[in-house]
């Protein structure tokens, strides 16, 4: 499937940058604070691109957005080694290029995610299985990209391997351009319905009678459509709680991936190869977890699976690094945590798809993503500051303990109880899936 192939290629390149960029900054500056600042600058455009780009994705079309986002990313990330080796690359210029690279990357990922349900339906694949496969491509990107990046950094230097990321952007754009059929986005194919409209012609459609061509829904102003996405999230208690929990855990994850793990690998575990191995172990475990959940996830209680997955995925890697265990033990624990993490994105994905109307999928996903990612810059900055002033291991222990407490909050009840309930859109039938 072209969508999944492009997604896997693009994310594999992202893994290369995830390994190479913090090691480059550490080598150039020797500063945990500068490394944290780079991580923060890398995540701010993720929030902006996700929150503000959803409406543009809906308007421009999923396929076109995916291609343009990868093409721009190829240019900006390739500029980093080119400038460094030619006229020089001051730290502020690196931050500008990192920011520009991330600005369209999230809308590109949102567009591919929004393309998935229709691609799955065309292939006759159950949605849970398709989401499991997409989760598997994301985890597989870690499995392949991270160890490869570690080896390439050790052989050629952190900066030079960014060329590999640029090449993956070009390849991903080409896959979507040539393998995903051109056509109107799904949001434009079916007219927007409102509660109270007459749906008598649905019966005719079911019986096979000829139907007039659908009329695209009229466009509204950008800020009105963005407000629709924000308003929708405010009216969905479960989605609000999910976003709040992921906001906090993503803050912890950003602290680990952009600062704590690279520094631990550099100081205690052997450098870039160890870093790539750990990120790859997380991705490999998550790949297996995604595939297993794709096969049996529909039989499991969602809330219990969600809590167990978060509790096993987040805290253990922090705690074993804080304990100073050898690399082999850290790899094993990380792989087990990755296996648990493989269930998270499919669970979250099906909750979103069951509750977000088709015609506003991209803008709602953008708002949800922006909310979930909002704490990531703070996590990177705080981690750099904490390592400089408290030390690496106390910071790892504090983050791991806090992560566990947050992961258990769905057990408190409230809107979390509705995770196992029939989804509103699917319960009401096809026409409801097009209704706000």
C-alpha positions as CSV (number, residue, x, y, z in Angstrom):
1,X,0.0,0.0,0.0
2,X,1.5,3.3,-1.1
3,X,0.4,5.3,1.9
4,X,2.0,2.9,4.4
5,X,5.2,2.6,2.3
6,X,5.6,6.4,2.1
7,X,4.9,6.7,5.8
8,X,7.5,4.1,6.7
9,X,10.2,5.7,4.5
10,X,9.5,9.2,5.8
11,X,9.6,8.1,9.4
12,X,12.8,6.1,8.9
13,X,14.5,9.3,7.8
14,X,13.1,11.0,10.9
15,X,14.8,8.4,13.1
16,X,18.1,9.1,11.4
17,X,17.7,12.7,12.4
18,X,16.5,11.8,15.9
19,X,19.8,10.0,16.5
20,X,22.2,12.3,14.6
21,X,21.0,15.8,15.5
22,X,21.4,15.7,19.3
23,X,24.8,13.9,19.0
24,X,25.9,16.6,16.6
25,X,24.9,19.4,19.0
26,X,26.5,17.6,21.9
27,X,29.8,17.2,19.9
28,X,29.7,20.9,18.8
29,X,28.7,22.5,22.1
30,X,29.2,19.9,24.9
31,X,26.1,21.4,26.5
32,X,23.0,19.6,27.8
33,X,21.2,22.9,27.7
34,X,22.0,23.5,24.1
35,X,20.9,20.0,23.3
36,X,17.6,20.6,25.1
37,X,17.1,23.9,23.3
38,X,17.6,22.1,19.9
39,X,15.0,19.5,21.0
40,X,12.6,22.2,22.0
41,X,13.0,24.0,18.6
42,X,12.4,20.8,16.8
43,X,9.1,20.2,18.6
44,X,7.6,23.7,18.5
45,X,6.9,23.4,14.7
46,X,5.3,20.0,15.3
47,X,2.8,21.7,17.5
48,X,2.2,24.7,15.2
49,X,2.1,22.5,12.1
50,X,-0.3,20.1,13.7
51,X,-2.6,22.6,15.2
52,X,-2.7,25.2,12.4
53,X,-2.1,22.9,9.5
54,X,-5.1,20.6,9.8
55,X,-7.4,23.0,8.1
56,X,-4.9,23.5,5.3
57,X,-4.6,19.7,4.9
58,X,-8.4,19.5,4.5
59,X,-8.3,22.2,1.9
60,X,-5.2,21.3,-0.1
61,X,-5.9,17.5,-0.1
62,X,-4.3,14.7,1.7
63,X,-2.1,13.4,-1.2
64,X,-0.9,16.9,-2.3
65,X,0.0,17.8,1.3
66,X,2.0,14.7,1.8
67,X,4.1,15.3,-1.3
68,X,4.8,18.9,-0.6
69,X,5.6,18.4,3.1
70,X,8.3,15.7,2.2
71,X,9.7,17.8,-0.6
72,X,10.2,20.8,1.6
73,X,11.7,18.7,4.4
74,X,14.2,17.2,2.0
75,X,15.4,20.7,1.1
76,X,15.7,22.1,4.6
77,X,17.4,19.1,6.2
78,X,19.9,18.8,3.4
79,X,20.8,22.4,3.9
80,X,22.3,21.6,7.3
81,X,25.4,19.6,6.1
82,X,25.7,21.7,2.9
83,X,26.0,24.9,4.9
84,X,28.2,23.4,7.5
85,X,30.7,22.2,4.9
86,X,30.5,25.4,2.8
87,X,30.0,28.8,4.4
88,X,29.6,27.6,8.0
89,X,26.6,26.9,10.2
90,X,26.2,29.0,13.3
91,X,24.0,27.6,16.0
92,X,21.1,30.0,15.4
93,X,21.0,29.0,11.7
94,X,20.9,25.3,12.7
95,X,17.9,26.1,14.9
96,X,16.1,27.9,12.0
97,X,16.6,24.9,9.7
98,X,15.5,22.5,12.4
99,X,12.3,24.6,12.9
100,X,11.6,24.8,9.1
101,X,12.1,21.0,8.7
102,X,9.5,20.2,11.4
103,X,6.9,22.8,10.3
104,X,5.4,20.8,7.4
105,X,6.4,17.3,8.6
106,X,3.4,17.0,10.9
107,X,0.8,18.1,8.3
108,X,2.4,15.5,6.0
109,X,2.0,12.8,8.6
110,X,-1.6,13.9,9.3
111,X,-2.4,13.7,5.6
112,X,-1.1,10.1,5.4
113,X,-3.1,9.2,8.5
114,X,-6.2,10.8,7.1
115,X,-5.7,8.8,3.8
116,X,-5.6,5.5,5.7
117,X,-9.3,4.7,6.3
118,X,-10.3,5.0,2.7
119,X,-7.2,3.1,1.6
120,X,-8.1,0.3,4.1
121,X,-11.7,0.2,2.9
122,X,-10.6,0.0,-0.7
123,X,-8.3,-2.9,0.2
124,X,-11.0,-4.7,2.2
125,X,-8.9,-4.5,5.4
126,X,-10.5,-4.1,8.9
127,X,-9.8,-0.7,10.3
128,X,-8.2,-2.1,13.5
129,X,-5.8,-4.1,11.3
130,X,-4.9,-1.2,9.1
131,X,-4.2,1.0,12.2
132,X,-2.1,-1.9,13.5
133,X,-0.1,-1.9,10.3
134,X,0.4,1.8,10.4
135,X,1.6,1.5,13.9
136,X,3.9,-1.2,12.8
137,X,5.3,1.0,10.0
138,X,6.0,3.7,12.6
139,X,7.7,1.2,15.0
140,X,9.5,-0.5,12.1
141,X,11.0,2.9,11.2
142,X,12.6,3.0,14.6
143,X,13.8,-0.6,14.3
144,X,15.5,0.1,11.0
145,X,16.4,3.7,11.1
146,X,17.8,4.1,14.6
147,X,20.4,1.3,14.5
148,X,21.3,2.3,11.0
149,X,21.8,5.9,12.1
150,X,23.9,4.8,15.0
151,X,26.3,2.9,12.7
152,X,26.3,5.7,10.1
153,X,27.1,8.3,12.8
154,X,30.0,6.2,14.1
155,X,31.3,5.7,10.6
156,X,30.8,9.1,9.0
157,X,29.9,11.6,11.7
158,X,26.5,12.9,13.0
159,X,26.2,15.8,10.5
160,X,26.9,13.9,7.3
161,X,24.2,11.3,7.9
162,X,21.5,14.0,7.7
163,X,21.9,13.5,3.9
164,X,20.2,10.1,4.4
165,X,17.2,11.8,6.0
166,X,16.9,14.2,3.0
167,X,17.0,11.2,0.6
168,X,14.2,9.5,2.5
169,X,12.0,12.6,2.2
170,X,12.5,12.6,-1.6
171,X,11.7,8.9,-1.8
172,X,8.6,9.2,0.3
173,X,7.3,12.1,-1.8
174,X,7.9,10.1,-4.9
175,X,6.0,7.0,-3.6
176,X,2.9,9.1,-2.8
177,X,3.2,11.0,-6.1
178,X,3.4,7.9,-8.3
179,X,1.7,5.1,-6.3
180,X,-1.2,6.8,-4.5
181,X,-4.0,7.6,-7.1
182,X,-4.7,11.3,-7.6
183,X,-8.2,12.4,-6.7
184,X,-10.3,14.6,-4.5
185,X,-9.7,14.3,-0.8
186,X,-12.2,12.2,1.1
187,X,-13.4,15.3,3.0
188,X,-14.5,16.8,-0.4
189,X,-16.1,13.7,-1.8
190,X,-19.1,13.6,0.4
191,X,-21.1,16.7,1.3
192,X,-21.2,17.9,4.9
193,X,-24.4,17.0,6.7
194,X,-26.0,18.7,9.6
195,X,-28.3,17.3,12.2
196,X,-31.9,17.5,11.0
197,X,-31.1,17.2,7.3
198,X,-33.2,14.7,5.2
199,X,-31.3,11.5,4.6
200,X,-34.0,9.8,2.5
201,X,-31.6,9.5,-0.4
202,X,-29.4,7.2,1.7
203,X,-32.0,4.5,1.3
204,X,-31.8,4.9,-2.5
205,X,-28.1,4.7,-2.4
206,X,-28.3,1.4,-0.5
207,X,-30.7,0.0,-3.0
208,X,-28.3,0.8,-5.8
209,X,-30.4,3.6,-7.6
210,X,-28.4,6.2,-9.5
211,X,-27.5,9.2,-7.5
212,X,-26.6,12.7,-8.5
213,X,-22.9,13.6,-8.1
214,X,-22.1,14.9,-4.6
215,X,-21.7,18.6,-4.1
216,X,-18.6,19.6,-2.2
217,X,-19.4,21.3,1.1
218,X,-18.9,25.1,1.0
219,X,-15.7,26.4,2.5
220,X,-15.8,28.7,5.5
221,X,-13.0,30.9,6.8
222,X,-9.8,29.4,8.0
223,X,-10.2,30.4,11.6
224,X,-13.8,29.2,11.6
225,X,-12.8,25.8,10.4
226,X,-9.9,25.7,12.9
227,X,-12.4,26.7,15.6
228,X,-14.6,23.8,14.5
229,X,-11.7,21.4,15.3
230,X,-11.1,23.0,18.7
231,X,-14.8,23.1,19.5
232,X,-15.2,19.5,18.6
233,X,-12.4,18.5,21.0
234,X,-14.0,20.5,23.8
235,X,-17.3,18.6,23.3
236,X,-15.6,15.1,23.5
237,X,-14.7,14.3,27.1
238,X,-12.8,11.1,26.4
239,X,-10.7,12.7,23.7
240,X,-9.9,15.6,26.0
241,X,-8.7,13.3,28.7
242,X,-6.6,11.3,26.2
243,X,-5.0,14.5,24.9
244,X,-4.3,15.6,28.5
245,X,-2.6,12.3,29.4
246,X,-0.6,12.2,26.2
247,X,0.5,15.8,26.7
248,X,2.2,15.0,29.9
249,X,3.7,11.6,28.8
250,X,4.9,13.2,25.6
251,X,6.7,15.8,27.7
252,X,8.5,13.0,29.5
253,X,9.2,11.2,26.2
254,X,10.6,14.3,24.7
255,X,12.9,14.8,27.6
256,X,14.2,11.3,27.2
257,X,14.5,11.1,23.4
258,X,16.1,14.6,22.8
259,X,18.3,15.0,26.0
260,X,18.4,12.2,28.6
261,X,18.9,9.2,26.3
262,X,21.5,10.8,24.0
263,X,23.5,12.0,27.0
264,X,23.2,8.6,28.8
265,X,24.3,6.8,25.7
266,X,27.3,9.2,25.2
267,X,28.4,9.2,28.8
268,X,27.6,5.7,30.1
269,X,26.8,3.3,27.3
270,X,29.2,3.7,24.4
271,X,28.0,6.5,22.2
272,X,26.0,6.6,18.9
273,X,25.9,2.8,18.4
274,X,24.3,2.3,21.8
275,X,21.9,5.1,21.2
276,X,20.8,3.6,17.9
277,X,20.5,0.2,19.5
278,X,18.3,1.4,22.2
279,X,16.0,3.4,19.9
280,X,15.9,0.4,17.6
281,X,15.1,-2.0,20.5
282,X,12.1,0.2,21.4
283,X,11.0,0.3,17.8
284,X,11.5,-3.4,17.3
285,X,9.5,-4.3,20.4
286,X,6.8,-1.8,19.4
287,X,6.7,-3.3,15.9
288,X,5.9,-6.7,17.3
289,X,3.5,-5.2,19.7
290,X,1.7,-3.3,16.9
291,X,1.3,-6.5,14.9
292,X,0.1,-8.5,17.8
293,X,-2.4,-5.8,18.8
294,X,-3.5,-5.6,15.2
295,X,-4.4,-9.3,15.3
296,X,-6.1,-9.5,18.7
297,X,-6.7,-5.9,19.8
298,X,-10.4,-6.0,19.0
299,X,-10.9,-8.7,21.6
300,X,-9.2,-6.9,24.5
301,X,-10.7,-4.3,26.9
302,X,-9.4,-1.0,25.8
303,X,-9.0,0.8,29.1
304,X,-7.1,-2.0,30.8
305,X,-4.9,-2.4,27.7
306,X,-4.3,1.3,27.5
307,X,-3.2,1.6,31.2
308,X,-1.0,-1.5,31.1
309,X,0.6,-0.4,27.8
310,X,1.4,3.1,29.2
311,X,2.7,1.8,32.5
312,X,5.1,-0.7,30.8
313,X,6.1,1.6,27.9
314,X,7.1,4.7,29.7
315,X,8.6,4.3,33.2
316,X,10.9,1.2,32.9
317,X,13.4,2.7,30.4
318,X,13.9,5.7,32.6
319,X,14.3,3.7,35.8
320,X,16.8,1.2,34.4
321,X,19.0,4.0,33.0
322,X,18.8,5.8,36.4
323,X,19.9,2.5,38.1
324,X,23.0,2.4,35.9
325,X,22.4,-1.1,34.6
326,X,24.6,-2.4,31.7
327,X,23.7,-1.9,28.1
328,X,22.4,-5.5,27.7
329,X,19.9,-5.1,30.5
330,X,18.8,-1.7,29.2
331,X,18.2,-3.1,25.8
332,X,16.0,-6.0,27.1
333,X,13.9,-3.7,29.2
334,X,13.6,-1.2,26.4
335,X,12.4,-3.9,24.0
336,X,9.7,-5.1,26.4
337,X,8.6,-1.5,26.9
338,X,8.5,-1.1,23.1
339,X,6.2,-4.2,22.9
340,X,3.8,-2.6,25.3
341,X,4.0,0.7,23.4
342,X,2.9,-1.0,20.2
343,X,-0.7,-1.1,21.5
344,X,-1.0,2.6,22.2
345,X,-1.2,4.2,18.8
346,X,-3.8,1.7,17.5
347,X,-6.0,2.3,20.6
348,X,-5.7,6.0,20.3
349,X,-6.2,5.9,16.5
350,X,-9.4,3.9,16.7
351,X,-10.8,6.2,19.4
352,X,-10.2,9.1,17.2
353,X,-11.7,7.5,14.1
354,X,-14.8,6.4,15.9
355,X,-15.5,9.9,17.2
356,X,-14.2,12.4,14.6
357,X,-16.5,13.1,11.6
358,X,-15.1,12.3,8.2
359,X,-15.4,15.8,6.8
360,X,-13.3,17.4,9.5
361,X,-10.8,14.6,10.2
362,X,-7.6,16.4,9.3
363,X,-8.4,19.6,11.2
364,X,-9.6,17.7,14.3
365,X,-6.5,15.4,14.2
366,X,-4.4,18.5,13.9
367,X,-5.9,20.1,17.0
368,X,-5.6,16.8,18.9
369,X,-2.0,16.4,17.9
370,X,-1.1,19.9,18.8
371,X,-2.6,19.4,22.2
372,X,-0.9,16.1,22.7
373,X,2.5,17.6,21.7
374,X,2.2,21.0,23.5
375,X,4.4,20.0,26.4
376,X,7.3,18.5,24.3
377,X,9.4,21.8,24.0
378,X,9.1,22.2,27.8
379,X,10.2,18.7,28.3
380,X,13.3,19.1,26.2
381,X,14.2,22.4,27.8
382,X,13.6,21.2,31.4
383,X,15.6,18.1,30.8
384,X,18.6,20.0,29.7
385,X,18.3,22.3,32.7
386,X,17.8,19.5,35.1
387,X,20.8,17.5,33.9
388,X,23.0,20.5,34.2
389,X,21.9,21.3,37.8
390,X,20.7,18.0,39.3
391,X,22.6,15.3,37.4
392,X,21.6,12.7,34.8
393,X,20.5,9.9,37.1
394,X,18.4,11.9,39.5
395,X,16.6,13.4,36.6
396,X,15.9,10.0,35.0
397,X,14.5,8.6,38.3
398,X,12.2,11.6,38.8
399,X,10.9,11.4,35.3
400,X,10.3,7.7,35.5
401,X,8.4,7.9,38.8
402,X,6.2,10.7,37.6
403,X,5.5,8.9,34.3
404,X,4.2,5.9,36.3
405,X,1.8,8.0,38.3
406,X,0.4,9.7,35.2
407,X,0.0,6.4,33.4
408,X,-2.3,5.0,36.1
409,X,-4.7,7.9,36.1
410,X,-7.3,6.3,33.7
411,X,-8.0,3.9,36.6
412,X,-9.7,6.8,38.4
413,X,-12.8,6.5,36.2
414,X,-14.7,9.4,34.8
415,X,-14.7,9.8,31.0
416,X,-12.1,7.0,30.9
417,X,-15.0,4.6,31.6
418,X,-16.4,5.2,28.1
419,X,-13.3,3.8,26.4
420,X,-15.0,0.4,26.2
421,X,-18.4,1.7,25.1
422,X,-19.6,1.5,21.5
423,X,-18.3,4.4,19.5
424,X,-20.9,7.2,18.8
425,X,-20.2,7.4,15.0
426,X,-20.1,3.7,14.4
427,X,-23.2,3.1,16.6
428,X,-25.3,5.6,14.7
429,X,-24.5,4.3,11.2
430,X,-22.8,5.7,8.1
431,X,-24.8,9.0,7.9
432,X,-23.9,9.9,11.4
433,X,-20.2,9.6,10.5
434,X,-20.7,12.7,8.3
435,X,-22.5,14.7,11.0
436,X,-21.2,17.1,13.6
